[in-house]
Amino acid sequence: MKIQFLILFCLTFQLSSCQEKFNHKSIFLGEYTKDSIKTYTNSSIKYITKDSLKQTNQFTTKEFIKVLDSLNLFFIAEGDEPFWQLKLNSSELIFMKYDFEKEVSFKPIISIDEQSGFNIMFKSKNNKIFGLISRVDNKLETENSCTLSLTDNYLVYEVFVTIDGKVFKGCCSIDEKQ
């Protein structure tokens, strides 16, 4: 049933502005290593070897967000110095800076720029927090990826977040909220 649902959301191949779908079963979650790719496959998140995957379709950014929501997956962004984390889907925006004692949660407003690649702009309804998630690595080339000192993995999304007038820069992939 989920495979049929995902197939309904596929469009033609447009590498610079969409999100990959592999083998009619797996969705790329924005993170990879030297040999494997992080995917959502058969109702779970797993790393699959690159050579076992064949790209079959791509979603538009808008469709991809709908699929992530239906699977209860979030954009998870992180940065360091100071360490912070952001979790975002279409109904929830959570920010945590680790010198705070608690998370701050907002109802997001999301805008999508379909014309210049994969760009998601977001803000809280009260304008306290706003930011941008942008795909910087379209061909899984490590020199174009976003990397953090926190992991050896390569991430394809770069993130800028402003909260209370302070700018945070980091990297992002997709995962469960946890």
WOPEUR-V192826 format. One record per residue. RES is the residue in one letter. SS is DSSP state (hx for helix, st for strand, lp for the rest). PHI is phi in whole degrees, 0 to 359 (NA if undefined). D_LAST is the distance of its C-alpha to the last C-alpha in whole Angstrom. Layout:
res=RES ss=SS phi=PHI d_last=D_LAST
res=RES ss=SS phi=PHI d_last=D_LAST
This chain:
res=M ss=lp phi=NA d_last=25
res=K ss=hx phi=296 d_last=22
res=I ss=hx phi=297 d_last=24
res=Q ss=hx phi=298 d_last=27
res=F ss=hx phi=300 d_last=24
res=L ss=hx phi=292 d_last=23
res=I ss=hx phi=297 d_last=27
res=L ss=hx phi=299 d_last=28
res=F ss=lp phi=267 d_last=26
res=C ss=lp phi=277 d_last=28
res=L ss=st phi=232 d_last=30
res=T ss=lp phi=291 d_last=33
res=F ss=lp phi=294 d_last=32
res=Q ss=lp phi=217 d_last=32
res=L ss=lp phi=302 d_last=30
res=S ss=lp phi=282 d_last=30
res=S ss=lp phi=236 d_last=28
res=C ss=lp phi=230 d_last=26
res=Q ss=st phi=245 d_last=23
res=E ss=st phi=289 d_last=24
res=K ss=st phi=231 d_last=24
res=F ss=st phi=248 d_last=25
res=N ss=lp phi=50 d_last=27
res=H ss=lp phi=57 d_last=26
res=K ss=lp phi=228 d_last=23
res=S ss=st phi=239 d_last=21
res=I ss=st phi=241 d_last=19
res=F ss=st phi=290 d_last=19
res=L ss=st phi=251 d_last=16
res=G ss=st phi=81 d_last=17
res=E ss=st phi=215 d_last=17
res=Y ss=st phi=208 d_last=20
res=T ss=lp phi=242 d_last=22
res=K ss=lp phi=302 d_last=26
res=D ss=lp phi=244 d_last=26
res=S ss=st phi=222 d_last=23
res=I ss=st phi=235 d_last=20
res=K ss=st phi=281 d_last=17
res=T ss=st phi=226 d_last=17
res=Y ss=st phi=258 d_last=15
res=T ss=st phi=223 d_last=18
res=N ss=lp phi=50 d_last=19
res=S ss=lp phi=68 d_last=16
res=S ss=st phi=210 d_last=14
res=I ss=st phi=265 d_last=13
res=K ss=st phi=209 d_last=16
res=Y ss=st phi=268 d_last=18
res=I ss=st phi=237 d_last=22
res=T ss=st phi=298 d_last=25
res=K ss=hx phi=301 d_last=26
res=D ss=hx phi=289 d_last=30
res=S ss=hx phi=273 d_last=28
res=L ss=lp phi=253 d_last=27
res=K ss=lp phi=230 d_last=29
res=Q ss=st phi=289 d_last=28
res=T ss=st phi=246 d_last=30
res=N ss=st phi=197 d_last=29
res=Q ss=st phi=217 d_last=27
res=F ss=st phi=264 d_last=25
res=T ss=lp phi=288 d_last=26
res=T ss=hx phi=301 d_last=23
res=K ss=hx phi=298 d_last=24
res=E ss=hx phi=295 d_last=23
res=F ss=hx phi=298 d_last=20
res=I ss=hx phi=297 d_last=18
res=K ss=hx phi=298 d_last=19
res=V ss=hx phi=295 d_last=18
res=L ss=hx phi=301 d_last=15
res=D ss=hx phi=299 d_last=15
res=S ss=hx phi=295 d_last=16
res=L ss=lp phi=264 d_last=14
res=N ss=lp phi=58 d_last=11
res=L ss=st phi=254 d_last=10
res=F ss=st phi=234 d_last=10
res=F ss=st phi=286 d_last=12
res=I ss=st phi=244 d_last=10
res=A ss=st phi=250 d_last=13
res=E ss=st phi=217 d_last=14
res=G ss=st phi=210 d_last=18
res=D ss=lp phi=232 d_last=20
res=E ss=lp phi=57 d_last=23
res=P ss=lp phi=276 d_last=21
res=F ss=lp phi=292 d_last=18
res=W ss=st phi=216 d_last=15
res=Q ss=st phi=214 d_last=12
res=L ss=st phi=231 d_last=12
res=K ss=st phi=238 d_last=10
res=L ss=st phi=218 d_last=12
res=N ss=lp phi=222 d_last=13
res=S ss=lp phi=289 d_last=17
res=S ss=lp phi=244 d_last=16
res=E ss=lp phi=213 d_last=13
res=L ss=st phi=228 d_last=14
res=I ss=st phi=237 d_last=12
res=F ss=st phi=237 d_last=14
res=M ss=st phi=222 d_last=13
res=K ss=st phi=255 d_last=16
res=Y ss=lp phi=286 d_last=16
res=D ss=lp phi=263 d_last=20
res=F ss=lp phi=277 d_last=19
res=E ss=lp phi=267 d_last=18
res=K ss=lp phi=212 d_last=15
res=E ss=lp phi=283 d_last=13
res=V ss=st phi=247 d_last=16
res=S ss=st phi=242 d_last=15
res=F ss=st phi=221 d_last=17
res=K ss=lp phi=271 d_last=18
res=P ss=st phi=274 d_last=19
res=I ss=st phi=245 d_last=22
res=I ss=st phi=247 d_last=22
res=S ss=st phi=239 d_last=25
res=I ss=st phi=241 d_last=25
res=D ss=st phi=257 d_last=28
res=E ss=lp phi=281 d_last=29
res=Q ss=lp phi=276 d_last=32
res=S ss=lp phi=242 d_last=31
res=G ss=lp phi=99 d_last=29
res=F ss=lp phi=271 d_last=25
res=N ss=st phi=226 d_last=24
res=I ss=st phi=241 d_last=22
res=M ss=st phi=257 d_last=23
res=F ss=st phi=219 d_last=21
res=K ss=st phi=203 d_last=22
res=S ss=st phi=276 d_last=21
res=K ss=lp phi=299 d_last=24
res=N ss=lp phi=268 d_last=25
res=N ss=lp phi=61 d_last=26
res=K ss=lp phi=285 d_last=24
res=I ss=st phi=225 d_last=22
res=F ss=st phi=208 d_last=22
res=G ss=st phi=185 d_last=22
res=L ss=st phi=218 d_last=22
res=I ss=st phi=248 d_last=20
res=S ss=st phi=229 d_last=23
res=R ss=st phi=279 d_last=23
res=V ss=lp phi=250 d_last=25
res=D ss=lp phi=234 d_last=26
res=N ss=lp phi=273 d_last=27
res=K ss=lp phi=238 d_last=29
res=L ss=lp phi=54 d_last=26
res=E ss=lp phi=252 d_last=29
res=T ss=hx phi=305 d_last=27
res=E ss=hx phi=291 d_last=30
res=N ss=hx phi=259 d_last=28
res=S ss=lp phi=282 d_last=25
res=C ss=st phi=262 d_last=22
res=T ss=lp phi=231 d_last=22
res=L ss=lp phi=238 d_last=20
res=S ss=lp phi=290 d_last=21
res=L ss=lp phi=281 d_last=18
res=T ss=lp phi=210 d_last=18
res=D ss=lp phi=268 d_last=21
res=N ss=lp phi=282 d_last=19
res=Y ss=st phi=257 d_last=21
res=L ss=st phi=242 d_last=19
res=V ss=lp phi=263 d_last=21
res=Y ss=st phi=247 d_last=20
res=E ss=st phi=253 d_last=21
res=V ss=st phi=229 d_last=20
res=F ss=st phi=235 d_last=22
res=V ss=st phi=229 d_last=21
res=T ss=st phi=240 d_last=23
res=I ss=st phi=223 d_last=22
res=D ss=lp phi=52 d_last=25
res=G ss=lp phi=80 d_last=28
res=K ss=st phi=255 d_last=26
res=V ss=st phi=265 d_last=25
res=F ss=st phi=240 d_last=22
res=K ss=st phi=240 d_last=22
res=G ss=st phi=198 d_last=19
res=C ss=st phi=237 d_last=18
res=C ss=st phi=212 d_last=15
res=S ss=st phi=222 d_last=14
res=I ss=st phi=237 d_last=12
res=D ss=st phi=200 d_last=8
res=E ss=st phi=285 d_last=6
res=K ss=lp phi=296 d_last=4
res=Q ss=lp phi=58 d_last=0
